[in-house]
């Protein structure tokens, strides 16, 4: 596919009608929330009316940008119960994210997120979104405390620890952030955070 967005690895895909028989993240192609789940990292300028999320945006100093990362264990809910040894439930599920801190017109910035678990196939999935700028030099700064998880469970709205921005990542979860994510749409969620764009060293007009 000639998609702008880089994602990986190449993996088996599923549909809402025919989900997976084993734990796997973000591999459904017709999700009603985001469409193709392989494209699970989006970014958009925060706007009072509507923050429209895309794979690539142009960044302007002084504005704030929302990073949106979707997660969904695509195993059929059938495999969550004890009769199936809870084989559809993803364990030790973690998310890690990183972003380019300096953007220039010739240097496209990247926002990456990776979701890992210790019993999924594949073991990790990743996706990227991109930031461009026409300003000479822009610094992207994480707005402290802005990373939160959103789901239909008790952890909804919880602030995520800064370990989200480490290589190892931080645990996801439902009622507690314990890495346990059963299969099916009712257990899906989003982690989002805010980046502030600032101009680096104003150049003197000649």
C-alpha positions in Angstrom: 0.0 0.0 0.0 1.3 3.5 -0.8 0.3 4.9 2.6 2.0 8.1 3.8 2.2 6.6 7.3 4.8 4.0 8.1 3.6 1.2 10.3 4.7 -2.3 11.2 5.3 -5.1 11.2 3.5 -6.7 8.3 0.9 -8.9 10.0 -2.4 -10.8 9.6 -5.4 -8.6 9.5 -9.0 -9.0 10.7 -12.4 -7.4 10.6 -14.9 -6.5 13.2 -17.0 -9.4 11.9 -14.2 -11.9 11.9 -11.8 -11.0 14.8 -8.7 -12.9 15.8 -8.6 -16.2 17.6 -5.5 -15.0 19.6 -4.4 -11.8 21.2 -3.1 -9.3 18.7 -3.2 -5.5 18.6 -4.4 -3.0 16.1 -4.9 -5.3 13.1 -8.6 -4.8 12.3 -9.2 -3.0 9.0 -12.8 -1.8 9.4 -12.9 -0.4 12.9 -15.9 2.0 13.3 -13.8 4.3 15.4 -10.6 4.7 13.3 -10.9 2.6 10.2 -7.7 0.7 9.6 -6.2 0.1 13.0 -2.7 -0.3 11.6 -2.8 3.5 11.3 -3.2 4.0 15.0 -1.2 7.2 15.7 -2.7 10.5 14.6 -1.9 14.1 15.4 -4.0 17.3 15.1 -3.8 20.9 16.1 -5.9 21.5 19.2 -8.8 23.6 18.1 -11.7 24.9 20.3 -14.2 23.6 17.7 -12.7 20.5 16.3 -9.3 18.8 16.6 -9.0 17.0 13.3 -6.6 14.1 13.5 -4.3 13.3 10.6 -1.2 11.3 9.7 0.8 14.4 8.9 0.4 18.1 10.0 2.2 21.3 9.6 3.3 22.7 12.9 3.1 26.4 13.8 5.0 27.9 16.8 2.7 29.0 19.7 0.1 26.3 19.0 -0.6 23.0 20.7 -1.0 19.6 19.1 -2.8 16.5 20.3 -1.2 13.1 19.8 -3.8 10.3 19.6 -2.8 6.7 20.0 -5.5 4.0 19.7 -5.2 0.5 21.1 -7.5 -2.6 20.6 -6.8 -6.2 21.3 -8.4 -7.9 18.3 -9.0 -11.3 19.9 -12.7 -12.4 19.9 -14.3 -12.0 23.3 -14.9 -15.8 23.1 -11.3 -16.4 24.2 -11.4 -14.2 27.3 -13.2 -16.8 29.5 -11.8 -19.6 31.7 -13.2 -22.2 29.3 -10.6 -20.9 26.8 -7.9 -20.5 29.5 -8.3 -16.7 29.0 -6.2 -17.2 25.9 -7.5 -14.1 24.2 -6.4 -11.8 27.0 -3.2 -9.7 26.4 -0.8 -9.6 29.3 1.8 -7.1 30.3 0.5 -4.8 27.6 2.6 -1.7 27.4 2.7 1.4 25.3 5.7 3.5 24.5 5.8 6.7 22.5 8.4 9.2 21.3 8.4 12.4 19.2 11.0 14.5 17.4 11.8 17.5 19.6 13.3 19.8 16.9 11.7 20.5 13.5 13.1 22.4 10.6 11.7 22.9 7.1 14.1 20.2 5.7 13.6 17.8 8.6 10.3 16.1 9.0 9.5 15.2 12.6 8.1 11.8 13.6 5.7 10.7 16.3 6.0 7.0 17.0 4.0 4.7 19.3 4.7 1.0 20.0 2.3 -1.4 21.7 3.9 -4.6 23.2 2.5 -7.5 25.2 4.2 -10.7 26.3 1.7 -13.1 24.7 0.5 -11.3 21.5 1.3 -12.2 17.9 3.2 -10.1 16.8 4.9 -9.2 20.1 4.8 -5.5 19.2 3.1 -3.2 16.7 4.1 0.3 15.8 2.9 3.3 13.8 4.1 6.8 13.0 2.6 10.2 12.3 4.6 13.2 11.0 5.1 16.9 11.6 6.4 19.4 9.1 7.1 23.1 9.5 8.0 26.1 7.4 9.4 27.9 10.4 13.2 27.9 10.6 13.4 26.0 13.9 10.6 24.7 16.1 10.9 23.0 19.4 8.2 20.4 20.4 7.7 20.2 24.1 5.6 17.7 26.0 3.0 19.5 28.1 3.6 18.0 31.6 0.8 15.8 32.9 -1.1 15.8 29.6 -0.7 12.1 28.8 -4.0 10.4 29.7 -5.7 7.1 29.0 -9.4 7.1 27.9 -11.5 4.0 28.0 -14.9 2.8 29.3 -13.3 1.6 32.6 -12.1 3.0 35.9 -8.7 4.2 34.6 -10.6 6.5 32.2 -8.9 10.0 32.4 -5.9 8.8 34.4 -2.7 10.6 33.9 -0.1 8.2 32.4 3.4 8.1 34.0 6.4 9.6 32.2 7.6 6.1 31.5 5.3 6.3 28.5 8.2 8.1 26.9 10.8 5.5 27.6 11.8 2.6 25.4 10.2 0.1 27.8 6.9 2.0 27.9 4.2 2.0 30.5 1.4 -0.5 31.3 -2.1 -0.1 29.9 -5.2 -1.4 31.7 -8.9 -1.2 32.4 -9.8 -0.7 36.0 -6.1 -0.7 37.0 -3.0 -0.1 34.8 -1.8 -3.7 35.2 -1.2 -4.6 31.5 -4.3 -6.8 31.2 -6.3 -6.1 28.1 -9.0 -8.7 27.1 -10.0 -9.1 23.5 -13.0 -7.2 22.0 -14.0 -3.6 21.2 -15.4 -2.9 24.7 -11.8 -3.1 26.0 -10.3 -0.7 23.5 -9.0 2.7 24.4 -6.8 5.7 23.6 -3.8 7.3 25.1 -3.3 11.0 24.1 -0.9 13.7 25.0 -0.3 17.3 24.1 2.8 18.9 22.5 3.5 22.6 22.6 5.3 24.1 19.6 7.8 26.9 20.3 10.1 28.9 18.0 13.7 28.3 18.7 15.9 31.4 18.6 14.3 34.1 16.5 16.4 35.0 13.6 16.9 38.7 12.7 15.2 39.8 9.5 17.8 40.9 7.0 
